[in-house]
């Protein structure tokens, strides 16, 4: 293979690489935008007093409420 053949091969692959990276970048940006819009709508609804359905993950991560731990002797204590 001479130098001219290698250059043309690199040029054809470069277009595919640019296309693949563009799809990846714009897809990621769209996903982030969609997620942020969803979070903003949920927070606005919470501020206005609307009931927001919590997922299981949200229920687990909720702050506050009752809690229960064990001390070094194995006795329960909590809130």
N, C-alpha and C positions, 0 to 999 in steps of 0.2 A: 504494500500500500504506500502510495506516495502522500505527500503533505496535503495535496488538494483533496484527496478522498477523505482523509481524516477530518478536514475542516467542514466538508459538506455533511458528514455524518454527525458531527457535533452540532451543527446548525439545526438539523431536523430534530434532534433530541432536545435541544434548547427550547424549542417551541412547546413541546410536550411538557417539559419541566415547568415552564412559565405558566402554562394552562393549569397544571395540577396544583401548583402553589397558590395561584390566584383563587381557584375554587376552594382550597383549604382556608385561606385567609378570609375571604368574603363569607364563607360558610360559618366560620368561627365568629366573625363580627355580627352576623345576623343572629346567631344563637345568643350571644351576649346581649344584644339589643332586645330580643324577644324576652329574655329572662328578666332584664331590668324593668321593662315595661310592665310585666306581670307583677313584680314586687312593688312597683310604685302604685299600681291599681289596688293591690291588697292593703297597702299601708294607708292609702286614702280612705278606703272603705272602713278600716279599723278606726281611723280618726273620727269618721262620721258616725260611728257607733253601730255599724252593720255587723251582723254575725258572720264570722269567718270560720269556715270549716278547717279544722286542724288535721294534718296528716299524722300518722303514727310517729313519724320522726319528729314532728313539731311537738307532739305530746310528750315524748321522752325528753326533749331538750327544753321544755318549758321551765321558766324560772319561778321559784316560789312553791308553795304547797307544803304538804306534810312530808317528813322524811324520817327514816329509821336507820340507825347504825348499831353496831355492837362494840362494846368497850373491850379492853384487854382480858377481862374475866368472862367474856361471852354473854354479858347482860345487854339487853336491848335498851337503847336510849334514842331520843329523837326530838322532834319539834313538839 
